[in-house]
Amino acid sequence: MTKNQTLIVGGGLSGLALAAQLHAAGHPFTLFEARDRLGGRIMTLEDAGHAFDMGPAWFWPGQDRMQRLASELGVPVFEQFAQGDAVYEDETGKLHRGTGFASMAGSYRLAGGMSALIEGLAQGLPSGAIHLNANVTKIAQGKLHLSDGRGFEGDHIALALPPRIAAEIPCEDAGFDAARATMAAIPTWMAGHAKCVATYDRPFWREAGFSGDMASRRGPLAEVHDASSMGGEIGALFGFLGVPAEARRNAGDALKRAAVDQLARCFGDQASTPRSVFLVDWAQEAATATPKDAEPLYSHPRYGKPLALNGLWHGTLIFGGSEVAPEYGGFLEGALAAAEDVAQTILAAKASG
Ligand SMILES: Cc1cc2nc3c(=O)[nH]c(=O)nc-3n(C[C@H](O)[C@H](O)[C@H](O)COP(=O)(O)OP(=O)(O)OC[C@H]3O[C@@H](n4cnc5c(N)ncnc54)[C@H](O)[C@@H]3O)c2cc1C
């Protein structure tokens, strides 16, 4: 195995996009992903052959890298369904119907879900260069080790993962140690959230003039949107849970039942018989969230790469991942912006010898 390669830690959108750019430039890489699947915070589940996003579902106008990648990979883009009335459930359970709140109108979704990007990127890469179940448990200058004891060497290491997760990787280097507090202070976007999706034979709420948007002060879902398939063949509603991470622990089934009851309160009896109910609690995923992420973020942080994370190991340790992106930090677009930035840095270092 060549030492003249980049070791990429993390097989989310950022790590895979970086791998694709290095590969296209003829620069070797090996990518290590701790989970048994690629995608990281991108996770799409299926019902009746249709895709439902349990992590990110949207991108927005002006996020050109996302638009371009979807187009290059031939993944159809469609607009979030938002026509009709929204529902507001107040703390007493009283329902108010109207327009203008909780709508994600104008955002875009992907047919096949966000995982279509992950599959498309992975297909273009040499499969031997991608290691799943490859938890990086130690790094040092120019090398890393996996939990199974295997070691790999490279001329650059790119950490394409949330900085707060990177801060937990053991490393004996004093420079890395000095940067740890900076890494740990960067919150991971959406890591403390949980998302619930209920699927239905058809989007029946649309027939009653509802958009599927709902905001609630009663819960357990705090914010709901239509998540139906592109052509409306299968209906789906998804909601972010408003219940704190600690109270969600081991409460999955009860929360699913309470979420379905709430959907029936807000959209009518037909909502009480979903085809499937999925719930993913990101706060319980060790490769995404730390205990610090249990406290939800109420506004989007100002992201970017702090000075302390630059120039480590003579510039051979490079932070990637959406949270350190030069723009759109925390978002999918940021994951792509970070990949672009890291690829340029590595390829420029190669070019200058
Ligand atoms: C519920 C939810 C909803 C969201 N909604 C949106 C949205 O609608 N639009 C939007 O733009 N963004 C949204 N986001 C944010 C979006 O998901 C992220 O910006 C994006 O996925 C980040 O990609 P990434 O590759 O930088 O990081 P990640 O996807 O976190 O990838 C990091 C990877 O590193 C791996 N890893 C961790 N530790 C190790 C280790 N020690 N060794 C090896 N591998 C390791 C992880 O398993 C993971 O695969 C949402 C996120 C969540 C959780």
The ligand as an ORCA input file, in Angstrom:
! r2SCAN-3c Opt
* xyz 0 1
  C     -31.965     14.959     11.741
  C     -31.081     15.810     10.853
  C     -31.647     16.640      9.905
  C     -30.843     17.420      9.080
  N     -31.437     18.168      8.112
  C     -30.677     18.818      7.203
  C     -31.264     19.382      6.025
  O     -32.487     19.245      5.799
  N     -30.438     20.044      5.167
  C     -29.095     20.163      5.364
  O     -28.399     20.786      4.542
  N     -28.492     19.573      6.455
  C     -29.247     18.903      7.345
  N     -28.647     18.225      8.390
  C     -27.172     18.320      8.518
  C     -26.464     17.379      7.514
  O     -26.870     16.065      7.800
  C     -24.935     17.501      7.648
  O     -24.541     18.819      7.311
  C     -24.142     16.588      6.716
  O     -24.718     15.326      6.573
  C     -22.715     16.486      7.269
  O     -21.916     15.619      6.484
  P     -20.427     15.317      6.961
  O     -19.863     14.329      5.982
  O     -19.712     16.580      7.187
  O     -20.576     14.645      8.415
  P     -21.253     13.261      8.851
  O     -22.416     12.951      7.993
  O     -21.487     13.360     10.311
  O     -20.142     12.172      8.536
  C     -19.079     11.882      9.401
  C     -18.778     10.403      9.273
  O     -17.652     10.080     10.106
  C     -17.884      8.800     10.666
  N     -17.036      8.658     11.861
  C     -17.198      9.236     13.078
  N     -16.192      8.872     13.912
  C     -15.384      8.045     13.197
  C     -14.195      7.342     13.499
  N     -13.589      7.433     14.709
  N     -13.642      6.546     12.538
  C     -14.208      6.448     11.304
  N     -15.335      7.114     10.963
  C     -15.915      7.905     11.886
  C     -19.364      8.813     10.976
  O     -19.878      7.505     11.134
  C     -19.924      9.508      9.741
  O     -20.259      8.607      8.717
  C     -29.423     17.409      9.213
  C     -28.848     16.550     10.155
  C     -29.663     15.744     10.966
  C     -29.019     14.804     11.973
*
